[in-house]
Amino acid sequence: MEKLTNGDAIIVQILLTFALGLLGLGCSPKNDSGGDGGAQASLDSVTPSLATPVLRITMNQDTNEISWDAIEGASRYDLYISAPESVSIDEAIVLERVASPYTHIKAPGQSYLYTLRALGDTPDVVSEFSVAISDIPSGFLSSCLQQQGVASPIIEGLLLAAAADDCYQLTQVRERVTTLDLAGAGLSDLSLLSEFPAIESLDLSQNQIQDLQPLSQLLGLKSLMLRDNPGLSTLAGLENLQNLEVLDISNSVVADLGPIKDLVNLNSVALESTAVSSLTILASLPQLTSVSLEGNNVERQEDVCPTVTVAEDIARFCLEGVTLSYGIHINKLLGQHCVACHNGNTAPRVNLDNQADVEANAALINARISDGSMPPLGPLSATDQAIFARWYADVVLADGDS
């Protein structure tokens, strides 16, 4: 095992970068404060008494930064660098008295294995060797590096959004990516996006996406554009995106809205030209104020196309061409907003759960609903007001005139 000290600073840079090309080691001497190399050979026989260091690595294009937390009782740290295929610590180059963080200059095309030992002021105070760490790319970094060289639209978009120069930088600043525009990028695989949980606004329009499961990790997502993905048939993967406010799945073949039934913060949903056949799930979302439904063939029946709902766009769509009736529309509306008080059991003694009472008092009910004085907790939505007013005019008054 070779030992390099502060007095060898220049030799370190030359020998390790060039003469030891077999290992391809390049070292930055700025953190090497030297050492006497005295009793290193005898350390292997000493029972460790210091805590074992834990190494961290930050990989960059040309350097690796090795860091660790201070160990109580340690006065120096020796860093061991070898090739990843090394099977013995004796094959490593040892850099004595290094400080954290230590910047290791890499040789082109080389990979490294690092381990560290803490030592005290006397030869009998040492630690175990740390668990070795390697700079061989894995996970997202490996995938990114593989795609970076083949003009990958998703990598290019991520680099631009993060203002990063390369995959190494991108790995370190993922939290910068909060807005990502990948519209028209020809994408079908979204797996890399699962590594960017800080994304809040994501435009995936005009792609070939079918699987949304990778988006399940984007828990901060607020806006998701999936318009013009003709093969998209399921929203599975969106179930837990509780912060989602805006969703556009227009011009897809999605039929089932079940996966978004619990996304209570949704306030805008675009469903133009989809295969959706029931809007009842959307009708239960309390914040929903905007729904685009052009080009859909939802049957205008109350069980799949609710008219009495907080979502006025749905109500307007579902009311188009529909003949209002007491049993389907008015009883439901009054049951949601009025019957708790006006049930015949408490004053005033009018029972709004009874059709005869409702029709007999329809003029008064319509006036109180229209001026907003009823219900007392707040006026009905404009659509609900219009439903009662239309029923009153088309049914009650018409019957009276006849």
C-alpha positions in Angstrom: 0.0 0.0 0.0 1.5 3.4 -1.0 1.4 6.3 1.4 1.4 9.9 0.2 2.1 12.9 2.4 2.0 16.6 2.2 5.7 16.8 1.2 4.8 14.8 -1.9 2.1 17.2 -3.1 3.5 17.8 -6.6 4.5 14.2 -6.9 1.0 13.1 -6.0 -0.6 15.0 -8.8 2.0 13.7 -11.4 2.3 10.2 -10.2 -1.3 9.5 -9.5 -2.6 11.0 -12.7 0.0 9.7 -15.1 2.4 7.1 -13.7 -0.3 5.2 -12.0 -2.5 5.2 -15.1 -3.4 1.6 -14.4 -5.7 2.8 -11.6 -6.3 6.1 -13.4 -6.2 8.1 -10.1 -6.2 11.9 -10.3 -6.0 13.7 -6.9 -6.4 17.3 -5.8 -3.7 18.0 -3.2 -5.4 21.0 -1.7 -7.0 18.9 1.1 -3.9 16.8 1.8 -2.1 18.2 4.9 0.5 15.5 5.0 1.5 12.7 7.4 4.5 10.8 8.6 3.2 7.4 7.4 4.7 6.0 10.6 2.7 3.1 12.0 0.2 2.5 9.1 1.3 -1.1 8.6 0.6 -1.9 12.2 -3.0 -0.5 12.3 -4.5 -3.7 10.9 -3.8 -5.5 14.2 -5.4 -2.8 16.4 -8.9 -3.3 17.8 -11.1 -0.4 16.5 -12.2 2.1 19.2 -13.5 5.0 17.1 -16.9 5.1 15.3 -16.8 4.0 11.7 -17.0 6.9 9.2 -19.8 7.1 6.6 -18.8 8.3 3.2 -20.8 10.5 0.9 -20.0 11.1 -2.8 -21.0 14.0 -5.1 -20.1 13.1 -8.6 -19.3 15.8 -11.2 -18.1 15.6 -14.8 -14.4 15.8 -13.9 -14.2 15.4 -10.1 -15.7 13.4 -7.3 -16.3 15.2 -3.9 -15.9 12.8 -1.0 -17.2 14.0 2.4 -18.0 12.6 5.8 -19.0 13.8 9.3 -16.3 14.3 12.0 -15.7 11.3 14.3 -15.4 12.0 18.0 -11.8 11.3 19.1 -10.3 11.3 15.6 -7.5 13.6 14.7 -6.9 12.5 11.1 -8.5 10.6 8.3 -6.9 8.5 5.6 -8.6 8.0 2.3 -8.1 4.8 0.2 -8.7 5.0 -3.5 -8.7 1.9 -5.8 -10.3 0.6 -8.9 -13.8 -0.7 -8.5 -12.7 -4.3 -9.2 -10.1 -4.3 -6.5 -10.5 -7.1 -4.0 -8.1 -6.0 -1.3 -7.4 -2.8 0.6 -3.7 -3.5 -0.2 -4.4 -2.6 -3.8 -5.5 1.0 -2.9 -3.6 4.2 -2.9 -3.8 5.8 0.5 -4.0 9.6 1.0 -3.1 10.5 4.6 -4.6 13.3 6.6 -7.3 14.4 4.2 -10.0 16.7 5.2 -13.7 16.7 4.4 -14.8 17.5 1.7 -12.0 16.0 -0.4 -12.0 16.8 -4.2 -10.7 14.0 -6.3 -9.8 14.8 -9.9 -10.9 12.0 -12.1 -8.9 10.6 -15.1 -11.0 10.4 -18.3 -12.8 7.1 -18.6 -11.9 5.9 -15.1 -14.0 4.8 -12.2 -13.0 4.6 -8.5 -13.7 3.0 -5.2 -13.3 5.0 -2.0 -13.0 4.0 1.6 -11.9 5.9 4.7 -10.4 5.2 8.1 -10.4 7.6 11.1 -7.3 7.7 13.4 -6.6 9.2 16.8 -3.5 10.8 18.3 -2.0 7.4 19.2 -1.5 4.3 17.1 -4.0 2.3 19.1 -7.0 4.6 18.4 -8.5 3.8 15.0 -11.8 3.0 13.4 -13.0 0.3 11.1 -12.8 1.1 7.4 -15.9 2.8 6.1 -18.2 1.0 3.7 -16.7 1.6 0.3 -18.5 3.8 -2.2 -18.1 3.9 -6.0 -18.5 6.6 -8.6 -20.0 4.2 -11.1 -23.3 5.9 -12.1 -26.5 4.2 -11.1 -30.2 4.9 -10.9 -31.3 8.2 -12.5 -27.7 9.4 -13.2 -27.0 6.2 -15.2 -30.2 6.6 -17.2 -29.6 10.3 -17.7 -26.1 9.8 -19.0 -27.2 7.1 -21.4 -29.9 9.3 -22.9 -28.0 12.6 -22.8 -25.9 11.6 -25.8 -28.8 10.6 -28.0 -30.7 13.9 -28.1 -33.4 12.8 -25.6 -36.2 15.4 -25.4 -37.0 14.6 -21.8 -33.4 15.0 -20.7 -33.0 18.2 -22.7 -36.2 19.5 -21.1 -35.1 18.6 -17.6 -31.6 20.2 -18.2 -33.3 23.4 -19.4 -35.8 23.5 -16.6 -33.0 23.0 -14.0 -30.5 25.4 -15.7 -28.0 22.5 -15.5 -25.1 21.8 -17.8 -25.1 18.0 -17.6 -26.6 15.0 -15.9 -24.2 15.3 -12.9 -25.4 18.8 -12.2 -29.1 17.8 -12.8 -28.8 15.1 -10.2 -27.8 17.6 -7.6 -30.4 20.3 -8.4 -33.6 18.3 -9.0 -35.5 20.6 -6.7 -35.1 23.4 -9.2 -37.5 21.6 -11.7 -40.9 23.0 -10.8 -42.2 23.8 -14.2 -41.6 21.4 -17.1 -42.9 21.7 -20.7 -42.5 18.5 -22.8 -45.4 19.2 -25.2 -44.9 17.6 -28.6 -41.7 15.8 -27.5 -42.8 12.4 -28.9 -42.7 10.8 -25.4 -44.1 7.5 -24.4 -42.0 6.7 -21.3 -42.3 9.0 -18.3 -40.2 6.9 -15.8 -37.5 9.5 -15.4 -40.0 12.1 -14.1 -40.5 10.1 -10.9 -37.2 11.4 -9.8 -38.4 15.0 -9.8 -41.0 15.4 -7.0 -40.8 19.2 -6.9 -42.6 19.5 -10.3 -45.8 21.6 -9.9 -46.7 22.3 -13.5 -46.2 19.7 -16.2 -47.2 19.9 -19.9 -47.3 16.5 -21.6 -49.6 17.5 -24.4 -49.3 16.0 -27.9 -47.3 12.9 -27.0 -47.8 9.1 -27.1 -48.3 8.5 -23.4 -50.3 5.6 -22.2 -48.9 4.9 -18.7 -49.2 7.6 -16.0 -47.8 5.5 -13.1 -44.5 7.4 -13.0 -46.4 10.5 -12.1 -47.6 9.0 -8.8 -44.5 10.3 -7.1 -45.1 13.9 -8.1 -47.1 14.8 -5.0 -46.6 18.5 -5.4 -48.1 18.5 -8.9 -50.8 21.3 -9.4 -51.3 21.5 -13.1 -51.2 18.5 -15.5 -51.7 18.9 -19.3 -52.3 15.6 -21.1 -54.3 16.9 -24.1 -53.8 15.1 -27.4 -52.4 11.8 -26.2 -54.6 9.6 -28.4 -53.5 6.3 -26.7 -54.2 7.4 -23.2 -57.0 5.2 -21.8 -56.5 5.3 -18.0 -55.8 7.9 -15.3 -54.3 5.2 -13.0 -51.3 6.8 -11.2 -53.0 10.1 -10.4 -55.0 8.8 -7.3 -52.7 10.4 -4.7 -52.0 13.7 -6.3 -53.9 15.6 -3.7 -52.5 19.0 -4.7 -53.7 18.7 -8.3 -55.9 21.7 -9.3 -55.9 21.6 -13.1 -56.2 18.6 -15.4 -56.6 18.4 -19.2 -57.2 14.9 -20.8 -58.9 16.2 -23.9 -58.7 14.2 -27.1 -57.8 10.9 -25.3 -59.8 7.7 -25.0 -60.1 7.9 -21.2 -63.5 6.6 -20.1 -63.2 6.1 -16.3 -62.7 9.1 -14.0 -62.5 6.9 -10.9 -58.8 7.6 -10.2 -59.4 11.3 -9.6 -62.5 10.9 -7.4 -60.7 11.9 -4.3 -58.7 14.9 -5.7 -60.6 17.4 -3.8 -58.5 20.4 -4.9 -59.3 20.0 -8.6 -60.9 23.2 -9.8 -60.5 22.8 -13.6 -60.9 19.7 -15.7 -60.9 19.5 -19.5 -62.7 16.4 -21.0 -63.2 17.5 -24.6 -63.6 14.6 -27.0 -63.0 11.8 -24.5 -64.8 8.5 -23.9 -66.1 9.6 -20.5 -69.7 8.4 -20.1 -70.5 9.5 -16.6 -69.9 12.8 -14.8 -71.1 11.8 -11.3 -67.6 11.5 -9.9 -66.8 15.1 -10.9 -70.0 16.3 -9.4 -68.8 15.4 -5.9 -65.5 17.5 -6.2 -66.1 20.5 -4.0 -63.7 22.9 -5.6 -64.6 22.2 -9.3 -65.6 25.4 -11.0 -64.6 24.8 -14.7 -65.3 21.7 -16.8 -64.9 21.5 -20.5 -67.1 18.9 -22.1 -67.3 19.7 -25.8 -67.4 16.6 -28.0 -68.6 14.2 -25.4 -71.5 11.8 -25.7 -72.6 11.6 -22.1 -76.3 10.7 -22.0 -78.2 13.5 -20.3 -79.7 11.4 -17.5 -79.4 12.4 -13.9 -77.6 9.2 -12.8 -74.7 9.8 -15.1 -75.1 13.5 -16.0 -76.0 15.4 -12.8 -77.7 18.7 -13.0 -77.8 19.4 -9.3 -74.1 19.9 -8.6 -71.6 22.5 -7.4 -69.9 22.3 -10.8 -72.0 24.7 -12.9 -70.4 23.8 -16.2 -71.5 20.2 -15.6 -75.0 21.4 -14.7 -75.3 23.5 -17.8 -74.1 20.6 -20.0 -76.5 18.2 -18.4 -79.5 20.5 -18.6 -79.2 21.0 -22.3 -82.4 19.9 -23.9 -83.6 18.2 -20.7 -87.2 18.5 -19.5 -87.0 19.2 -15.8 -89.1 17.1 -13.4 -89.9 17.3 -9.7 -88.8 13.7 -9.0 -85.5 13.8 -10.8 -84.4 17.4 -10.3 -86.3 19.5 -7.8 -86.6 16.9 -5.1 -82.9 16.3 -5.3 -82.1 20.1 -5.2 -84.3 20.8 -2.2 -83.1 17.6 -0.5 -79.5 18.8 -0.6 -80.2 22.4 0.5 -83.6 22.9 2.2 -85.2 19.7 3.7 -83.0 19.7 6.8 -85.0 22.7 8.0 -88.2 22.6 6.0 -89.4 19.0 6.7 -92.8 19.7 8.3 -91.5 18.8 11.8 -90.0 22.2 12.7 -91.3 25.8 12.1 -92.0 26.9 9.5 -94.3 23.9 9.0 -93.9 23.7 5.2 -92.5 20.3 4.1 -90.2 20.7 1.1 -89.8 16.9 0.9 -93.5 16.8 -0.2 -94.3 17.6 -3.9 -97.7 19.1 -3.1 -96.2 21.5 -0.5 -93.5 22.4 -2.9 -95.8 23.2 -5.7 -98.2 25.1 -3.4 -95.4 27.3 -2.2 -93.4 27.4 -5.4 -93.7 31.1 -6.0 -92.4 32.0 -2.5 -89.6 29.4 -2.8 -88.5 30.8 -6.1 -88.5 34.3 -4.8 -86.5 33.5 -1.7 -84.0 31.4 -3.7 -83.7 34.0 -6.4 -83.0 36.9 -4.0 -80.4 34.8 -2.1 -82.2 34.9 1.2 -82.6 31.2 1.3 -80.9 28.9 2.2 -79.8 31.0 5.2 -76.2 29.7 5.1 -75.7 31.1 1.6 -77.4 31.4 -1.8 -77.6 28.5 -4.2 -75.4 28.4 -7.2 -76.6 30.3 -10.2 -77.3 27.0 -12.0 -79.3 25.6 -9.1 -81.3 28.9 -9.0 -81.9 28.6 -12.7 -83.1 25.0 -12.3 -85.8 25.9 -9.9 -86.8 29.0 -11.8 -87.1 27.0 -15.0 -89.1 24.3 -13.4 -91.4 26.8 -11.7 -92.0 28.6 -15.1 -92.2 25.5 -17.3 -94.1 23.2 -15.0 -95.9 25.0 -12.1 -97.0 28.1 -14.0 -97.7 26.2 -17.2 -100.0 23.8 -15.3 -101.7 26.8 -13.6 -102.3 28.5 -17.0 -103.8 25.3 -18.4 
